[in-house]
Amino acid sequence: MVKPVWNISKKELLFQAVLLVMVFLFYSFDRNAPGFKFHQLVFFSTYVIASIIIGFYLMPRYLYRQKYIPFTIFVLIIIAVLIVLEELILEPLFFPGTRRASSFPGVIYSMLGVLPVLTVLSGFKFGWDALQKQQEIEKLESIIEEGELQFLRSQINPHFLFNNLNNLYSYAIQGSEKTPQIILELSGLLRYMLYECKEKYVPLSKELQQLQNFIALSKLQIEERGTVTFNASKEATGHKIAPLILIVFIENAFKHSQAGQSNDISIKIDVTLKGDTLHFTCINNHDSGEQHKSLSSGIGLQNVKKRLHLSYPNAHELNIHETDNEYAVDLSIELTKI
């Protein structure tokens, strides 16, 4: 639907008015005859009316819809009408006897006067529309990016639940005394995921606390079959981080350390903060069997790589090294302060 002239915003109205005044001052300036003349205002008014028709009607209806031929035809008609108006009405009215209205050089003179002013006036509208369209695109990109982040974040919950409910089921079948502890740890993590991770960033100290809870929950799966060490910076109080990123690497370490491996499980996790740079390492051993050739192809890791790209563009570095029996994650993130 074509945007009507009267639907113009106050901001655009002010923008167009200021520019019209500036162009009129330039158009009417004559160092040999200072001051404004009535005929200048009349001539300029015809250009303004023509530019309004082009900018507020022809551009939205034809140019922006890529109907270039009709747009060109109508613009040429408007230019022809302006020239005829000047040559047959305005020139004889304000300058009688100066030149014959039917002379061909007079038409060229009028065209050279009409085209620059009409191009500038119509260009103002085109420039404003282009600026508004760019702002709409940037806003839409921001909405899409936020929606994609929310979608990627929502994928973590079912992925996390799938792994831990299986463990909870196993302990419940065995009648283990650890079942209540697992339920308590799990509910705390779910509360954090559902209610405290809605923001794009959370305090780093809170995220590290939840990592510690998650590791305590996951260590129950290992029992006496190996060792898990977790060292976290004690100076992580003034920064914020995108939630549920580091936990994916830790979950991956526990999952693949236990796959096909009954003893000597080793998982080492270190989180340090130097200035504004968070350095995270997670190293785990794993069975060298054929089924573990590609630990980096899981959904969770694909998810977190995309989240890092969206949340920390050009502000993170992720390196993953895999050998026959070891998997190492090295991640650096430039954090912002709270």
Secondary structure, DSSP 4 states (H G I P E B T S, - for coil): -PPPGGG--HHHHHHHHHHHHHHHHHHH--TTS-S--HHHHHHHHHHHHHHHHIIIIIIIIIITTT-HHHHHHHHHHHHHHHHHHIIIIIHHHHSTTSS-TT-HHHHHHHHHHHHHHHHHHHHHHHHHHHHHHHHHHHHHHHHHHHHHHHHHHHHHHHHHHHHHHHHHHHHHHHT-TTHHHHHHHHHHHHHIIIII--SS-EEHHHHHHHHHHHHHHHHHHHTTSEEEEEEE-TTTTSEEE-TTSHHHHHHHHHHHHHTT--S-EEEEEEEEEETTEEEEEEEEE---SGGGS-GGGSHHHHHHHHHHHHHSTTSEEEEEEE-SSEEEEEEEEE-EE-
